[in-house]
Amino acid sequence: MELTTVWFVLIAVLWTGYFVLEGFDFGVGILLPILGRSEVERRTIVKTIGPVWDGNEVWLLVAGGATFAAFPEWYATLFSGFYLPLFLILLALIARGVALEYRSKSDSTRGWDRAFFWGSLGPAFLWGVAFANMVRGVPLDADHEYTGTLLTLLNPFALLGGLATLLLFTLHGAIFLALRTTGELRLGASRTAKSLAPVTILVVMAFLLGAGGGGRPVWWTAVALVALGLIGALAATLRGRDGWAFTASALAVVAVVAALFCGLWPNVLPALDPANSLTVVNAASTPYTLTVMTWVAAIFTPVVLAYQAWTYWVFRRRLTGPSDVPVGPPDVGLSSLTPADGR
């Protein structure tokens, strides 16, 4: 296998990890004002992702860095042409991070909760818009420079993609909350998941079928896994099997990303004029750069995966619902949570 192919697959894996892990973080933030009827409930909801949300964002940083190093032409065209949407995502992620860290240090949490909500909803929608444009194709000239406008990116198919990821991440977050909480919060999260699942299945499948994958068997396999994952998540939620529901939901997210990247290959950024498309060949770094990066990735990737797996294992237990949580002084900041807080 050529190194360009290896790095295309690795970047796909990094985006998969980001959307699986950060996806339920987005969903939790979106559901905060819906499921959090009291401060105690909202505090419990925030604590479900307190120890892990910032670690989940590492996947985005690594994916961006890997794209810059392995496919600099892809990185340059993507970040210049998609500048405004990506800038809005960055602002939303900053606001969200500040809200998560400072809500427990303020006498009033209403403003921080709004920032958490919008900082989750915005990226959940805009990532779908960005990836929809990537698989559909954008106007590029012979120098691989983007020639469209912001309105070009906000086409109907891109908006469908944004709605698909928004629903997918919200469902993923509802299932995660059902897995990590007890009492009324768990019941409310389960009801939300049951309501969201049918419309999520329809919208996500419409988006993927509209994106197309060139009729490749691997693409059809990924699309079938998306359908099976979402249906399985709904079935498991109806039976009260939260662990299996989350596994099925995560499988659906993995399969969605796989379907998108299968549809891209061998392009990394298709152009409306195929002659101007960026591919894994004309967008790649030199073989020497790819070789050095491969060795670095082989050494450090297992370390990062082991550390993150350990973090999730330590904080694996459910958080008690509001009926079991005494109303006391504000909780400590998220950065100082200990394993006991996850019990």
N, C-alpha and C positions, 0 to 999 in steps of 0.2 A: 504494500500500500504506500502511495506517495505521501510525503510529509504534508503537502497541501491538503490532501484528503483527511489525514490524521487531524490536522488543526481545524478543519471545517467541522469534523465530528466532535472534537473537543469543545469548540465554541458552542455547538448545539447542546452538549452535555451541561456546560456552564449555565446557559440560559434555562435549561430544564430545571437544574437545581434551584436557580433563582426564582422561577415562577412557582415551583412546588412549595418552597419554603416561604418566600415573601408573599405568595398568593394568599395563603391563609392569614398572614398579617394584614394584608389589604382588606380581606373580608371581615376580620375582627373590627378594624377601624370603621368600616362602612356600617356594620351592625351595631356599633356602640350606642348611638341615639335611639335605635329601634328596640334593642333588648335591654338596655340599661335604664330602667325606670327610676332607680334611686342611686345615690352616690355609692352605696355599698355594692350594688350590682355593677355599676360602671368600674369601680375599683377592681372588682374581681375579674371583669372582662379584660381590663388592661393588664392585669397580672398574668393572664394566660400566655401572653407573648413577651412579658417583661424581660425574662432572662435570655431570650433568643433572637429578638427582632433585629438587633444591630449586627449579630453574627450572620443572619440571613442576607443582609445587604452586601456582605463581602462577595457573594457570588456575582453580583452586578459589577462590582469594581474589577474582579478578576476577568469577567467576560469582556468588559471594555478594554482592559489592558491587553488581553490576548488578541482581540481584534486589531488593536493598534499595532502590535508587534508582528503578528502573522500576516495580516492583510491590510497594510497601511492605506492603500487606495480605497478600500471599502470603508475604513474608518473615516478618512478625510471626506469622502463624498457623502457619507451618511450623516456625519455630524455637522457638515456645512448645509446640506440640503434640508435636514430635519432639525435645524438649529432651534427654532422657536418651540416646537413640541417637546424636544429634549430639555430645553431650558426650563419649561414649565414643569416637567417631571422633576427636575433637580430642585426647583423651588419647593415643590410639594413635599418631596422627601426630606428636605431640610426642616420645613415647618412641622412635619410629622414627628421627626426625631426630637426637635425641641419640645413639642407638646408632650411626648412620652416621658421625657426626663424631668420636666418642670411642673407637670400637673399636680404632683404630690407635694410640691413646695409652695403652692399658692393657696390662699384662703378661698379663692373662687376658681373652680375648675371648668366653668362653662366655656370660657374662651379657648382653653387648651383642648377641650373635647371637640370643639368645632374645628380647630386646626388639625386634630387627629383624624376627624371624619373626612374633611376635604383633602387632606394630605394623603389619604388612602384612596378615596374615590378617583381623584385626578389621575394618578399613575395607573390605576387599574383600567381606566378607560383609554388613556393615551398610549399605553403599550400596545393595545390592540389596534389602534389607529396606525401606529408606526409599523407593526409587523404586517398588517393588511396591505399597506403601500409597498412594503418590501417584496411580498410575494406577487402582487398584482403588476408591479413595474411602475417606474417613475420616469419623467422626461429627463434624459441625460444627453449631453452633446458628445461630440467625438473626443473631447478631452475628459470625459466622465464627470463633468460638472453638472449639478442640478440646475435646470432651467425653468422650473415651475415656481409657484407661489404657495403661500399657506393654504389658500382655497383649493389648490390642486390636491393637497394632501387630505382635505376634508371632503372627499368624494363619498358617494353613498356606500360603496363597498367598504371603505375605511371606517365609516361610522358603524357599519354592521360589525366589523371586527372589534371596534371599541366596545360595543354593546356585548359581544360574545365574551370577551375577557372580563368585563365588569361582572356579568352574571356568573361566569365560571369561578372567579375568585371569591365572590360573595357567597356562593354555595360552598366552596371549599372552606371558607372561614366559618360558616354556620356549622358545618360538620365538625370542624376542629373544636369549636366552642362546646358542642355536645359531648365531644370526647374528653374535654379538659375540665368540665364543670359538673356540678350536681344540682339537685333540687329544681327550682323553678327556672333557673337559667338554662339548665340542660334541656328541660322540656320546651322552653321557648325557642332555643336554638334548633331543636329537632323539628318543631313545627315550621320554622322558617325554611329549613332545608327541604322539607317535604313540599312546601309551596313553590320554592324556587326551582326544584329539579326539573319538572316537566318543561317549563319555558326555556330553561338553560339548555336542555337537550336539543330543542328545536332550533334555537338561535345558533348554538355552536355548530351543529351539523350543517345548517344552511351556510354558515360562514366557510367551513372547510370545503364543502362541495362547490361553493362559488369560487374558492381559491384554486381548486384543481391541483392535480399532481402529475399531469402528463400521462395518466393511466398506468403508472408504475405499480407493480404488485405490492411493494413495500409501503407505498403511500396508502393504498387501499387497506392494507393491514393496520396501519396506524389509525386510519379513520374508523375502522371497525372496533379497535381497542378503545377509542374515545367513546363510542356509543355504548360498548359493554361496560366501561368504567362508570359512566354517568348513570346508566340503568342499574348497575350493581350498587352504586352509592345510594340511590333511591330505595332499592329493595332492602338493603341492610339497615337504612334509617327507619324504614317502616317496621322492621323487626326489632329495633332497639339495639342493633349490633354496631355500636359506634366505632369500634376499632376497624371492623371490616369496611364500614362506610368510608372512613377516612382513607383506608388503603385504596379503595376503588376510586375515590375522588382524586387522590394523588396519581393513580394510574392514568386517569383521564387527562390530567394536566400534562403528564409526561408524553402521552400520545398526541396531544394537540401540538406541542412543540416539535415532536418528531415529524408529524405530518407537514408542518410549515417548512421545516428545513429540508425534508424530502422533496417538497414542491419547488424549493429554491434550486437545488443541485442541478447542474454544476455552476449555476450562477450564485453570486452572493448579493448582488443588487441588479435585478433585471431592468433594462431600459425599455421604453415603449418602442423604440427602434432597436431590435435585437442586436444590430451591429455595434451598438454603443454599450452593451451590457457589461457589467463587471463580473468576472468569473473567478474561480479559485486559481486560475492560471495567471491572468493579467493583473490581479489585485494582490498577489502574494509577495512576501518578502523574499530575500535571497535564500538559497538552500542552506547556507552557513547559519543564517539567523534562525531558521526553522529548526536546524539540528540542535543548536545551543538551547533554544527554548524547550525542545522536546526533553532534553536531559534534565533541565530545571524542573519542568512539570512532573517528570517521572519521580523525582526525589521529594518534592514538597507537597504534591497533591495528596498522597496518602496521609501525610501528617495533618493537613487541614481537615480532611474527611474524618479522621480518627478523633480529632479534637471536637468537631461539631457533633459527631455521634455521641461522644461522652457527655456533652452538654445536654443533649436531649434525653439521655438516659437518666441523668441526675434529676432533671426537672420533669420526669415522666408522669408523676401522680396528678390526680384530679385536684382542682381547687374547690373548696367548699362553696355552696351557694349562699345567698344572702340570709337564709333562715338559720344558717350555722355560723355566720360570721358576726361577732359582736361589733356594734358601732362604737368605734373608739377614735383616738386621734389619728390624723392622716398617716398613711403608710409611708415608709421610707422610700427614697428614690429608687428607680428601677436598677440603677447601676450597682446598688448595694444589696440586692436580693440574694438570699442564701437558699440552699436546697430546702430548708424547712418551710420557706414561703410557698413552695410548690406542692405542699401536701394538703 
